[in-house]
Amino acid sequence: MCLSTVYLREKEQREQIAKNVAAVRTRDGKLVFTDIMGVTTEVDAEIETIDLMENYIYIRRRGSV
């Protein structure tokens, strides 16, 4: 099973948003992460990087560089 941790990246900082994420989808233009317990986390952001070998997903707020 491939579970990932989601981090919000802003400049040189990263904040853990969710862990043990098993599914990612979009709803109304937002990212929705669901962990193995079925808990969802919804974020108005876009995907920056997904690395399933290292088990992480980096996201950033819309419009951020």
All heavy atoms as TSV, in Angstrom:
chain	resi	resn	atom	element	x	y	z
A	1	MET	N	N	0.849	-1.170	0.000
A	1	MET	CA	C	0.000	0.000	0.000
A	1	MET	C	C	0.898	1.238	0.000
A	1	MET	O	O	1.890	1.292	0.703
A	1	MET	CB	C	-0.904	-0.010	1.232
A	1	MET	CG	C	-1.884	1.138	1.241
A	1	MET	SD	S	-2.976	1.156	2.678
A	1	MET	CE	C	-3.782	-0.393	2.567
A	2	CYS	N	N	0.524	2.209	-0.784
A	2	CYS	CA	C	1.323	3.426	-0.914
A	2	CYS	C	C	0.573	4.588	-0.258
A	2	CYS	O	O	-0.366	5.129	-0.821
A	2	CYS	CB	C	1.561	3.714	-2.394
A	2	CYS	SG	S	2.630	5.102	-2.667
A	3	LEU	N	N	0.989	4.941	0.945
A	3	LEU	CA	C	0.378	6.057	1.664
A	3	LEU	C	C	1.348	7.226	1.649
A	3	LEU	O	O	2.554	7.032	1.696
A	3	LEU	CB	C	0.064	5.664	3.104
A	3	LEU	CG	C	-0.859	4.468	3.269
A	3	LEU	CD1	C	-0.977	4.098	4.729
A	3	LEU	CD2	C	-2.220	4.748	2.667
A	4	SER	N	N	0.819	8.427	1.607
A	4	SER	CA	C	1.674	9.608	1.509
A	4	SER	C	C	1.316	10.647	2.558
A	4	SER	O	O	0.221	10.661	3.101
A	4	SER	CB	C	1.545	10.240	0.122
A	4	SER	OG	O	2.056	9.367	-0.858
A	5	THR	N	N	2.284	11.535	2.796
A	5	THR	CA	C	2.084	12.701	3.642
A	5	THR	C	C	1.981	13.913	2.737
A	5	THR	O	O	2.750	14.040	1.774
A	5	THR	CB	C	3.261	12.873	4.622
A	5	THR	OG1	O	3.372	11.683	5.405
A	5	THR	CG2	C	3.044	14.058	5.543
A	6	VAL	N	N	1.034	14.796	3.018
A	6	VAL	CA	C	0.818	15.999	2.211
A	6	VAL	C	C	1.401	17.196	2.956
A	6	VAL	O	O	1.116	17.393	4.136
A	6	VAL	CB	C	-0.685	16.229	1.937
A	6	VAL	CG1	C	-0.896	17.508	1.130
A	6	VAL	CG2	C	-1.288	15.028	1.224
A	7	TYR	N	N	2.218	17.967	2.220
A	7	TYR	CA	C	2.820	19.175	2.777
A	7	TYR	C	C	2.422	20.378	1.939
A	7	TYR	O	O	2.452	20.313	0.710
A	7	TYR	CB	C	4.348	19.087	2.755
A	7	TYR	CG	C	4.906	17.975	3.602
A	7	TYR	CD1	C	5.262	16.764	3.026
A	7	TYR	CD2	C	5.092	18.141	4.966
A	7	TYR	CE1	C	5.790	15.743	3.794
A	7	TYR	CE2	C	5.617	17.128	5.744
A	7	TYR	CZ	C	5.964	15.927	5.158
A	7	TYR	OH	O	6.483	14.923	5.928
A	8	LEU	N	N	2.072	21.465	2.617
A	8	LEU	CA	C	1.827	22.746	1.957
A	8	LEU	C	C	3.144	23.502	1.957
A	8	LEU	O	O	3.727	23.741	3.019
A	8	LEU	CB	C	0.761	23.544	2.702
A	8	LEU	CG	C	0.475	24.942	2.168
A	8	LEU	CD1	C	-0.119	24.866	0.761
A	8	LEU	CD2	C	-0.463	25.681	3.106
A	9	ARG	N	N	3.643	23.832	0.763
A	9	ARG	CA	C	4.906	24.556	0.652
A	9	ARG	C	C	4.625	26.027	0.380
A	9	ARG	O	O	3.853	26.370	-0.505
A	9	ARG	CB	C	5.760	23.978	-0.466
A	9	ARG	CG	C	6.339	22.656	-0.067
A	9	ARG	CD	C	7.200	22.026	-1.079
A	9	ARG	NE	N	8.193	22.928	-1.631
A	9	ARG	CZ	C	9.326	22.532	-2.170
A	9	ARG	NH1	N	9.613	21.261	-2.212
A	9	ARG	NH2	N	10.161	23.390	-2.691
A	10	GLU	N	N	5.259	26.860	1.178
A	10	GLU	CA	C	5.186	28.306	0.993
A	10	GLU	C	C	6.584	28.851	1.202
A	10	GLU	O	O	7.118	28.755	2.316
A	10	GLU	CB	C	4.206	28.949	1.963
A	10	GLU	CG	C	2.776	28.532	1.697
A	10	GLU	CD	C	1.778	29.230	2.594
A	10	GLU	OE1	O	1.814	29.010	3.809
A	10	GLU	OE2	O	0.962	29.995	2.044
A	11	LYS	N	N	7.163	29.376	0.125
A	11	LYS	CA	C	8.537	29.865	0.152
A	11	LYS	C	C	9.452	28.734	0.593
A	11	LYS	O	O	9.458	27.688	-0.011
A	11	LYS	CB	C	8.655	31.118	0.983
A	11	LYS	CG	C	7.806	32.253	0.449
A	11	LYS	CD	C	7.918	33.492	1.270
A	11	LYS	CE	C	6.968	34.519	0.673
A	11	LYS	NZ	N	6.794	35.674	1.454
A	12	GLU	N	N	10.223	28.910	1.624
A	12	GLU	CA	C	11.152	27.879	2.100
A	12	GLU	C	C	10.561	27.022	3.214
A	12	GLU	O	O	11.231	26.157	3.757
A	12	GLU	CB	C	12.457	28.530	2.585
A	12	GLU	CG	C	13.180	29.326	1.521
A	12	GLU	CD	C	13.593	28.463	0.333
A	12	GLU	OE1	O	14.096	27.342	0.551
A	12	GLU	OE2	O	13.398	28.915	-0.809
A	13	GLN	N	N	9.302	27.249	3.559
A	13	GLN	CA	C	8.640	26.536	4.653
A	13	GLN	C	C	7.768	25.413	4.099
A	13	GLN	O	O	7.305	25.476	2.962
A	13	GLN	CB	C	7.748	27.507	5.429
A	13	GLN	CG	C	8.446	28.741	5.924
A	13	GLN	CD	C	9.099	28.517	7.267
A	13	GLN	OE1	O	8.609	27.732	8.057
A	13	GLN	NE2	N	10.192	29.213	7.528
A	14	ARG	N	N	7.535	24.402	4.921
A	14	ARG	CA	C	6.545	23.372	4.579
A	14	ARG	C	C	5.762	23.023	5.833
A	14	ARG	O	O	6.308	22.934	6.929
A	14	ARG	CB	C	7.185	22.151	3.950
A	14	ARG	CG	C	7.929	21.269	4.885
A	14	ARG	CD	C	8.457	20.052	4.191
A	14	ARG	NE	N	8.975	19.136	5.200
A	14	ARG	CZ	C	9.441	17.950	4.943
A	14	ARG	NH1	N	9.490	17.513	3.710
A	14	ARG	NH2	N	9.878	17.188	5.909
A	15	GLU	N	N	4.467	22.855	5.641
A	15	GLU	CA	C	3.559	22.545	6.746
A	15	GLU	C	C	2.834	21.247	6.431
A	15	GLU	O	O	2.261	21.100	5.342
A	15	GLU	CB	C	2.543	23.686	6.897
A	15	GLU	CG	C	1.468	23.432	7.907
A	15	GLU	CD	C	0.376	24.495	7.891
A	15	GLU	OE1	O	0.524	25.521	7.213
A	15	GLU	OE2	O	-0.649	24.263	8.566
A	16	GLN	N	N	2.851	20.311	7.363
A	16	GLN	CA	C	2.157	19.047	7.154
A	16	GLN	C	C	0.655	19.285	7.213
A	16	GLN	O	O	0.141	19.845	8.178
A	16	GLN	CB	C	2.573	18.034	8.207
A	16	GLN	CG	C	1.925	16.687	8.000
A	16	GLN	CD	C	2.403	15.678	9.015
A	16	GLN	OE1	O	3.579	15.397	9.116
A	16	GLN	NE2	N	1.468	15.161	9.795
A	17	ILE	N	N	-0.032	18.857	6.172
A	17	ILE	CA	C	-1.484	19.048	6.064
A	17	ILE	C	C	-2.235	17.762	6.404
A	17	ILE	O	O	-3.263	17.786	7.064
A	17	ILE	CB	C	-1.865	19.518	4.641
A	17	ILE	CG1	C	-1.186	20.836	4.313
A	17	ILE	CG2	C	-3.367	19.618	4.469
A	17	ILE	CD1	C	-1.596	21.992	5.193
A	18	ALA	N	N	-1.720	16.627	5.929
A	18	ALA	CA	C	-2.379	15.338	6.160
A	18	ALA	C	C	-1.343	14.230	6.049
A	18	ALA	O	O	-0.346	14.379	5.337
A	18	ALA	CB	C	-3.492	15.117	5.140
A	19	LYS	N	N	-1.577	13.123	6.755
A	19	LYS	CA	C	-0.672	11.981	6.630
A	19	LYS	C	C	-1.464	10.707	6.438
A	19	LYS	O	O	-2.685	10.694	6.636
A	19	LYS	CB	C	0.292	11.890	7.807
A	19	LYS	CG	C	-0.327	11.833	9.160
A	19	LYS	CD	C	0.692	12.002	10.277
A	19	LYS	CE	C	1.552	10.797	10.432
A	19	LYS	NZ	N	2.343	10.777	11.659
A	20	ASN	N	N	-0.777	9.673	6.006
A	20	ASN	CA	C	-1.397	8.386	5.674
A	20	ASN	C	C	-2.496	8.550	4.630
A	20	ASN	O	O	-3.539	7.902	4.702
A	20	ASN	CB	C	-1.941	7.699	6.924
A	20	ASN	CG	C	-0.853	7.352	7.907
A	20	ASN	OD1	O	0.236	6.929	7.502
A	20	ASN	ND2	N	-1.114	7.533	9.175
A	21	VAL	N	N	-2.230	9.424	3.654
A	21	VAL	CA	C	-3.201	9.702	2.595
A	21	VAL	C	C	-3.218	8.549	1.594
A	21	VAL	O	O	-2.181	8.134	1.079
A	21	VAL	CB	C	-2.871	11.040	1.895
A	21	VAL	CG1	C	-3.714	11.231	0.643
A	21	VAL	CG2	C	-3.083	12.190	2.867
A	22	ALA	N	N	-4.416	8.041	1.343
A	22	ALA	CA	C	-4.602	6.925	0.433
A	22	ALA	C	C	-5.252	7.344	-0.885
A	22	ALA	O	O	-5.143	6.631	-1.881
A	22	ALA	CB	C	-5.463	5.848	1.096
A	23	ALA	N	N	-5.918	8.509	-0.896
A	23	ALA	CA	C	-6.610	8.953	-2.113
A	23	ALA	C	C	-6.563	10.471	-2.232
A	23	ALA	O	O	-6.601	11.181	-1.224
A	23	ALA	CB	C	-8.065	8.481	-2.090
A	24	VAL	N	N	-6.482	10.920	-3.487
A	24	VAL	CA	C	-6.496	12.351	-3.799
A	24	VAL	C	C	-7.523	12.563	-4.897
A	24	VAL	O	O	-7.566	11.813	-5.871
A	24	VAL	CB	C	-5.115	12.837	-4.306
A	24	VAL	CG1	C	-5.149	14.325	-4.616
A	24	VAL	CG2	C	-4.016	12.506	-3.311
A	25	ARG	N	N	-8.359	13.577	-4.726
A	25	ARG	CA	C	-9.323	13.913	-5.779
A	25	ARG	C	C	-9.576	15.414	-5.740
A	25	ARG	O	O	-9.086	16.115	-4.854
A	25	ARG	CB	C	-10.615	13.128	-5.637
A	25	ARG	CG	C	-11.377	13.410	-4.374
A	25	ARG	CD	C	-12.562	12.447	-4.240
A	25	ARG	NE	N	-13.198	12.590	-2.967
A	25	ARG	CZ	C	-14.293	13.288	-2.748
A	25	ARG	NH1	N	-14.893	13.905	-3.745
A	25	ARG	NH2	N	-14.811	13.367	-1.545
A	26	THR	N	N	-10.345	15.893	-6.687
A	26	THR	CA	C	-10.726	17.304	-6.689
A	26	THR	C	C	-12.234	17.404	-6.483
A	26	THR	O	O	-12.993	16.508	-6.872
A	26	THR	CB	C	-10.349	18.007	-8.012
A	26	THR	OG1	O	-11.008	17.357	-9.087
A	26	THR	CG2	C	-8.846	17.992	-8.225
A	27	ARG	N	N	-12.634	18.497	-5.853
A	27	ARG	CA	C	-14.059	18.781	-5.655
A	27	ARG	C	C	-14.211	20.297	-5.656
A	27	ARG	O	O	-13.567	20.983	-4.850
A	27	ARG	CB	C	-14.567	18.189	-4.346
A	27	ARG	CG	C	-16.045	18.475	-4.102
A	27	ARG	CD	C	-16.631	17.783	-2.906
A	27	ARG	NE	N	-15.838	18.034	-1.704
A	27	ARG	CZ	C	-15.757	17.179	-0.692
A	27	ARG	NH1	N	-16.376	16.026	-0.736
A	27	ARG	NH2	N	-15.046	17.489	0.371
A	28	ASP	N	N	-14.998	20.801	-6.571
A	28	ASP	CA	C	-15.241	22.243	-6.688
A	28	ASP	C	C	-13.940	23.035	-6.802
A	28	ASP	O	O	-13.785	24.099	-6.206
A	28	ASP	CB	C	-16.071	22.752	-5.506
A	28	ASP	CG	C	-17.430	22.083	-5.416
A	28	ASP	OD1	O	-18.013	21.771	-6.477
A	28	ASP	OD2	O	-17.917	21.860	-4.284
A	29	GLY	N	N	-12.960	22.481	-7.513
A	29	GLY	CA	C	-11.695	23.167	-7.740
A	29	GLY	C	C	-10.699	23.066	-6.600
A	29	GLY	O	O	-9.619	23.640	-6.667
A	30	LYS	N	N	-11.034	22.318	-5.563
A	30	LYS	CA	C	-10.137	22.151	-4.417
A	30	LYS	C	C	-9.604	20.720	-4.389
A	30	LYS	O	O	-10.218	19.810	-4.944
A	30	LYS	CB	C	-10.861	22.457	-3.110
A	30	LYS	CG	C	-11.323	23.894	-3.025
A	30	LYS	CD	C	-12.029	24.167	-1.728
A	30	LYS	CE	C	-12.497	25.615	-1.695
A	30	LYS	NZ	N	-13.228	25.920	-0.486
A	31	LEU	N	N	-8.461	20.532	-3.734
A	31	LEU	CA	C	-7.909	19.198	-3.558
A	31	LEU	C	C	-8.507	18.577	-2.301
A	31	LEU	O	O	-8.616	19.235	-1.268
A	31	LEU	CB	C	-6.390	19.269	-3.405
A	31	LEU	CG	C	-5.614	19.794	-4.610
A	31	LEU	CD1	C	-4.151	19.978	-4.233
A	31	LEU	CD2	C	-5.750	18.848	-5.779
A	32	VAL	N	N	-8.877	17.312	-2.400
A	32	VAL	CA	C	-9.433	16.591	-1.263
A	32	VAL	C	C	-8.568	15.350	-1.038
A	32	VAL	O	O	-8.421	14.511	-1.920
A	32	VAL	CB	C	-10.901	16.170	-1.511
A	32	VAL	CG1	C	-11.448	15.424	-0.306
A	32	VAL	CG2	C	-11.758	17.385	-1.838
A	33	PHE	N	N	-7.981	15.259	0.157
A	33	PHE	CA	C	-7.123	14.142	0.534
A	33	PHE	C	C	-7.875	13.283	1.539
A	33	PHE	O	O	-8.460	13.800	2.494
A	33	PHE	CB	C	-5.830	14.655	1.171
A	33	PHE	CG	C	-5.075	15.597	0.279
A	33	PHE	CD1	C	-5.162	16.963	0.470
A	33	PHE	CD2	C	-4.308	15.117	-0.758
A	33	PHE	CE1	C	-4.481	17.844	-0.354
A	33	PHE	CE2	C	-3.618	15.984	-1.594
A	33	PHE	CZ	C	-3.700	17.352	-1.393
A	34	THR	N	N	-7.866	11.971	1.326
A	34	THR	CA	C	-8.541	11.045	2.229
A	34	THR	C	C	-7.501	10.089	2.805
A	34	THR	O	O	-6.763	9.448	2.058
A	34	THR	CB	C	-9.634	10.249	1.492
A	34	THR	OG1	O	-10.529	11.173	0.860
A	34	THR	CG2	C	-10.411	9.363	2.449
A	35	ASP	N	N	-7.469	10.004	4.148
A	35	ASP	CA	C	-6.489	9.115	4.773
A	35	ASP	C	C	-7.073	7.712	4.937
A	35	ASP	O	O	-8.232	7.462	4.568
A	35	ASP	CB	C	-5.968	9.701	6.090
A	35	ASP	CG	C	-6.979	9.710	7.227
A	35	ASP	OD1	O	-8.037	9.047	7.134
A	35	ASP	OD2	O	-6.709	10.400	8.224
A	36	ILE	N	N	-6.268	6.801	5.485
A	36	ILE	CA	C	-6.705	5.407	5.577
A	36	ILE	C	C	-7.870	5.195	6.544
A	36	ILE	O	O	-8.530	4.166	6.482
A	36	ILE	CB	C	-5.537	4.470	5.957
A	36	ILE	CG1	C	-4.900	4.880	7.276
A	36	ILE	CG2	C	-4.515	4.406	4.857
A	36	ILE	CD1	C	-3.840	3.918	7.781
A	37	MET	N	N	-8.131	6.175	7.388
A	37	MET	CA	C	-9.268	6.083	8.301
A	37	MET	C	C	-10.524	6.726	7.710
A	37	MET	O	O	-11.573	6.745	8.346
A	37	MET	CB	C	-8.930	6.757	9.636
A	37	MET	CG	C	-7.731	6.140	10.342
A	37	MET	SD	S	-7.974	4.394	10.728
A	37	MET	CE	C	-9.183	4.515	12.018
A	38	GLY	N	N	-10.413	7.275	6.495
A	38	GLY	CA	C	-11.567	7.901	5.845
A	38	GLY	C	C	-11.734	9.372	6.157
A	38	GLY	O	O	-12.696	9.990	5.717
A	39	VAL	N	N	-10.803	9.945	6.904
A	39	VAL	CA	C	-10.862	11.370	7.242
A	39	VAL	C	C	-10.411	12.182	6.033
A	39	VAL	O	O	-9.375	11.886	5.421
A	39	VAL	CB	C	-9.961	11.694	8.458
A	39	VAL	CG1	C	-9.943	13.183	8.738
A	39	VAL	CG2	C	-10.424	10.910	9.671
A	40	THR	N	N	-11.183	13.192	5.663
A	40	THR	CA	C	-10.834	14.017	4.501
A	40	THR	C	C	-10.313	15.381	4.945
A	40	THR	O	O	-10.726	15.918	5.969
A	40	THR	CB	C	-12.046	14.218	3.563
A	40	THR	OG1	O	-13.087	14.863	4.277
A	40	THR	CG2	C	-12.537	12.893	3.007
A	41	THR	N	N	-9.398	15.892	4.130
A	41	THR	CA	C	-8.857	17.233	4.307
A	41	THR	C	C	-8.991	17.934	2.971
A	41	THR	O	O	-8.513	17.423	1.948
A	41	THR	CB	C	-7.373	17.180	4.715
A	41	THR	OG1	O	-7.257	16.414	5.915
A	41	THR	CG2	C	-6.811	18.568	4.935
A	42	GLU	N	N	-9.668	19.078	2.952
A	42	GLU	CA	C	-9.897	19.824	1.721
A	42	GLU	C	C	-9.074	21.105	1.753
A	42	GLU	O	O	-9.091	21.830	2.745
A	42	GLU	CB	C	-11.381	20.149	1.592
A	42	GLU	CG	C	-11.750	20.770	0.273
A	42	GLU	CD	C	-13.250	20.916	0.125
A	42	GLU	OE1	O	-13.980	19.937	0.374
A	42	GLU	OE2	O	-13.685	22.022	-0.241
A	43	VAL	N	N	-8.344	21.361	0.660
A	43	VAL	CA	C	-7.460	22.523	0.600
A	43	VAL	C	C	-7.629	23.214	-0.748
A	43	VAL	O	O	-7.655	22.555	-1.791
A	43	VAL	CB	C	-5.983	22.090	0.767
A	43	VAL	CG1	C	-5.068	23.294	0.808
A	43	VAL	CG2	C	-5.799	21.246	2.010
A	44	ASP	N	N	-7.724	24.533	-0.729
A	44	ASP	CA	C	-7.764	25.311	-1.964
A	44	ASP	C	C	-6.321	25.522	-2.413
A	44	ASP	O	O	-5.672	26.496	-2.037
A	44	ASP	CB	C	-8.458	26.648	-1.743
A	44	ASP	CG	C	-8.692	27.405	-3.038
A	44	ASP	OD1	O	-8.558	26.790	-4.118
A	44	ASP	OD2	O	-9.001	28.598	-2.981
A	45	ALA	N	N	-5.807	24.557	-3.160
A	45	ALA	CA	C	-4.402	24.554	-3.558
A	45	ALA	C	C	-4.249	23.758	-4.846
A	45	ALA	O	O	-5.226	23.209	-5.365
A	45	ALA	CB	C	-3.547	23.946	-2.449
A	46	GLU	N	N	-3.010	23.715	-5.339
A	46	GLU	CA	C	-2.697	22.922	-6.526
A	46	GLU	C	C	-1.496	22.050	-6.228
A	46	GLU	O	O	-0.690	22.364	-5.346
A	46	GLU	CB	C	-2.441	23.832	-7.720
A	46	GLU	CG	C	-1.349	24.844	-7.509
A	46	GLU	CD	C	-1.332	25.919	-8.594
A	46	GLU	OE1	O	-2.274	25.990	-9.392
A	46	GLU	OE2	O	-0.354	26.667	-8.621
A	47	ILE	N	N	-1.386	20.957	-6.940
A	47	ILE	CA	C	-0.287	20.027	-6.729
A	47	ILE	C	C	0.989	20.596	-7.323
A	47	ILE	O	O	1.000	21.084	-8.446
A	47	ILE	CB	C	-0.610	18.656	-7.345
A	47	ILE	CG1	C	-1.760	18.017	-6.566
A	47	ILE	CG2	C	0.618	17.752	-7.340
A	47	ILE	CD1	C	-2.274	16.731	-7.154
A	48	GLU	N	N	2.047	20.521	-6.544
A	48	GLU	CA	C	3.371	20.931	-7.000
A	48	GLU	C	C	4.189	19.701	-7.393
A	48	GLU	O	O	4.738	19.639	-8.476
A	48	GLU	CB	C	4.078	21.705	-5.895
A	48	GLU	CG	C	5.434	22.238	-6.272
A	48	GLU	CD	C	6.033	23.047	-5.149
A	48	GLU	OE1	O	5.534	24.164	-4.901
A	48	GLU	OE2	O	6.987	22.556	-4.517
A	49	THR	N	N	4.262	18.712	-6.489
A	49	THR	CA	C	5.054	17.502	-6.720
A	49	THR	C	C	4.411	16.319	-6.020
A	49	THR	O	O	3.946	16.452	-4.896
A	49	THR	CB	C	6.479	17.657	-6.129
A	49	THR	OG1	O	7.079	18.825	-6.646
A	49	THR	CG2	C	7.347	16.461	-6.444
A	50	ILE	N	N	4.431	15.180	-6.695
A	50	ILE	CA	C	4.030	13.921	-6.065
A	50	ILE	C	C	5.180	12.950	-6.223
A	50	ILE	O	O	5.659	12.733	-7.339
A	50	ILE	CB	C	2.767	13.328	-6.725
A	50	ILE	CG1	C	1.578	14.266	-6.558
A	50	ILE	CG2	C	2.465	11.944	-6.145
A	50	ILE	CD1	C	0.334	13.802	-7.295
A	51	ASP	N	N	5.644	12.374	-5.115
A	51	ASP	CA	C	6.700	11.372	-5.157
A	51	ASP	C	C	6.207	10.160	-4.376
A	51	ASP	O	O	6.226	10.152	-3.144
A	51	ASP	CB	C	7.996	11.914	-4.543
A	51	ASP	CG	C	9.162	10.978	-4.763
A	51	ASP	OD1	O	8.954	9.740	-4.734
A	51	ASP	OD2	O	10.283	11.473	-4.950
A	52	LEU	N	N	5.738	9.157	-5.088
A	52	LEU	CA	C	5.172	7.983	-4.444
A	52	LEU	C	C	6.242	7.039	-3.909
A	52	LEU	O	O	5.972	6.238	-3.013
A	52	LEU	CB	C	4.225	7.257	-5.393
A	52	LEU	CG	C	3.009	8.088	-5.834
A	52	LEU	CD1	C	2.165	7.304	-6.826
A	52	LEU	CD2	C	2.181	8.527	-4.647
A	53	MET	N	N	7.457	7.144	-4.401
A	53	MET	CA	C	8.560	6.338	-3.863
A	53	MET	C	C	8.979	6.855	-2.487
A	53	MET	O	O	9.339	6.093	-1.607
A	53	MET	CB	C	9.758	6.345	-4.813
A	53	MET	CG	C	9.480	5.664	-6.142
A	53	MET	SD	S	9.108	3.911	-5.966
A	53	MET	CE	C	10.712	3.285	-5.552
A	54	GLU	N	N	8.943	8.169	-2.318
A	54	GLU	CA	C	9.312	8.793	-1.040
A	54	GLU	C	C	8.090	9.101	-0.176
A	54	GLU	O	O	8.219	9.608	0.926
A	54	GLU	CB	C	10.108	10.079	-1.290
A	54	GLU	CG	C	11.445	9.843	-1.969
A	54	GLU	CD	C	12.409	9.032	-1.110
A	54	GLU	OE1	O	12.422	9.221	0.134
A	54	GLU	OE2	O	13.136	8.215	-1.673
A	55	ASN	N	N	6.907	8.829	-0.708
A	55	ASN	CA	C	5.638	8.960	0.019
A	55	ASN	C	C	5.314	10.380	0.451
A	55	ASN	O	O	4.922	10.621	1.599
A	55	ASN	CB	C	5.615	8.028	1.228
A	55	ASN	CG	C	5.834	6.597	0.822
A	55	ASN	OD1	O	6.972	6.187	0.648
A	55	ASN	ND2	N	4.773	5.857	0.646
A	56	TYR	N	N	5.465	11.341	-0.447
A	56	TYR	CA	C	5.046	12.697	-0.120
A	56	TYR	C	C	4.360	13.359	-1.307
A	56	TYR	O	O	4.584	12.998	-2.459
A	56	TYR	CB	C	6.207	13.561	0.379
A	56	TYR	CG	C	7.270	13.881	-0.642
A	56	TYR	CD1	C	7.066	14.866	-1.604
A	56	TYR	CD2	C	8.489	13.226	-0.635
A	56	TYR	CE1	C	8.039	15.167	-2.539
A	56	TYR	CE2	C	9.466	13.515	-1.560
A	56	TYR	CZ	C	9.244	14.495	-2.505
A	56	TYR	OH	O	10.205	14.790	-3.433
A	57	ILE	N	N	3.516	14.336	-0.973
A	57	ILE	CA	C	2.842	15.182	-1.951
A	57	ILE	C	C	3.050	16.617	-1.492
A	57	ILE	O	O	2.717	16.944	-0.352
A	57	ILE	CB	C	1.330	14.871	-2.028
A	57	ILE	CG1	C	1.093	13.401	-2.408
A	57	ILE	CG2	C	0.628	15.817	-3.000
A	57	ILE	CD1	C	-0.340	12.961	-2.276
A	58	TYR	N	N	3.628	17.434	-2.361
A	58	TYR	CA	C	3.782	18.866	-2.063
A	58	TYR	C	C	2.708	19.623	-2.821
A	58	TYR	O	O	2.502	19.396	-4.018
A	58	TYR	CB	C	5.146	19.384	-2.484
A	58	TYR	CG	C	6.297	18.995	-1.577
A	58	TYR	CD1	C	7.567	18.834	-2.077
A	58	TYR	CD2	C	6.112	18.800	-0.216
A	58	TYR	CE1	C	8.632	18.488	-1.259
A	58	TYR	CE2	C	7.154	18.445	0.611
A	58	TYR	CZ	C	8.413	18.294	0.081
A	58	TYR	OH	O	9.458	17.950	0.901
A	59	ILE	N	N	2.015	20.503	-2.103
A	59	ILE	CA	C	1.014	21.356	-2.730
A	59	ILE	C	C	1.375	22.809	-2.439
A	59	ILE	O	O	2.203	23.091	-1.575
A	59	ILE	CB	C	-0.406	21.028	-2.216
A	59	ILE	CG1	C	-0.517	21.278	-0.702
A	59	ILE	CG2	C	-0.793	19.605	-2.566
A	59	ILE	CD1	C	-1.923	21.130	-0.138
A	60	ARG	N	N	0.778	23.704	-3.192
A	60	ARG	CA	C	0.965	25.145	-2.940
A	60	ARG	C	C	-0.367	25.839	-3.150
A	60	ARG	O	O	-1.213	25.375	-3.912
A	60	ARG	CB	C	2.039	25.716	-3.854
A	60	ARG	CG	C	1.680	25.674	-5.317
A	60	ARG	CD	C	2.738	26.356	-6.184
A	60	ARG	NE	N	2.453	26.076	-7.567
A	60	ARG	CZ	C	3.186	25.330	-8.372
A	60	ARG	NH1	N	4.287	24.772	-7.919
A	60	ARG	NH2	N	2.852	25.140	-9.617
A	61	ARG	N	N	-0.522	26.947	-2.464
A	61	ARG	CA	C	-1.753	27.725	-2.610
A	61	ARG	C	C	-1.851	28.223	-4.055
A	61	ARG	O	O	-0.849	28.506	-4.701
A	61	ARG	CB	C	-1.745	28.920	-1.664
A	61	ARG	CG	C	-1.647	28.494	-0.218
A	61	ARG	CD	C	-2.688	29.201	0.626
A	61	ARG	NE	N	-2.502	28.820	2.015
A	61	ARG	CZ	C	-3.224	27.899	2.636
A	61	ARG	NH1	N	-4.165	27.273	1.994
A	61	ARG	NH2	N	-3.002	27.602	3.901
A	62	ARG	N	N	-3.037	28.340	-4.547
A	62	ARG	CA	C	-3.233	28.811	-5.928
A	62	ARG	C	C	-2.618	30.177	-6.101
A	62	ARG	O	O	-2.767	31.053	-5.255
A	62	ARG	CB	C	-4.711	28.865	-6.254
A	62	ARG	CG	C	-5.338	27.506	-6.263
A	62	ARG	CD	C	-6.672	27.520	-6.971
A	62	ARG	NE	N	-7.277	26.224	-6.876
A	62	ARG	CZ	C	-6.927	25.173	-7.615
A	62	ARG	NH1	N	-5.968	25.279	-8.485
A	62	ARG	NH2	N	-7.534	24.021	-7.465
A	63	GLY	N	N	-1.914	30.353	-7.211
A	63	GLY	CA	C	-1.297	31.638	-7.510
A	63	GLY	C	C	0.067	31.836	-6.867
A	63	GLY	O	O	0.740	32.806	-7.142
A	64	SER	N	N	0.499	30.927	-5.994
A	64	SER	CA	C	1.826	31.029	-5.363
A	64	SER	C	C	2.877	30.493	-6.316
A	64	SER	O	O	2.620	29.603	-7.107
A	64	SER	CB	C	1.890	30.231	-4.062
A	64	SER	OG	O	1.003	30.755	-3.125
A	65	VAL	N	N	4.056	31.029	-6.192
A	65	VAL	CA	C	5.175	30.543	-7.028
A	65	VAL	C	C	6.231	29.948	-6.149
A	65	VAL	O	O	6.440	30.240	-5.046
A	65	VAL	CB	C	5.752	31.682	-7.882
A	65	VAL	CG1	C	6.932	31.192	-8.674
A	65	VAL	CG2	C	4.697	32.242	-8.781
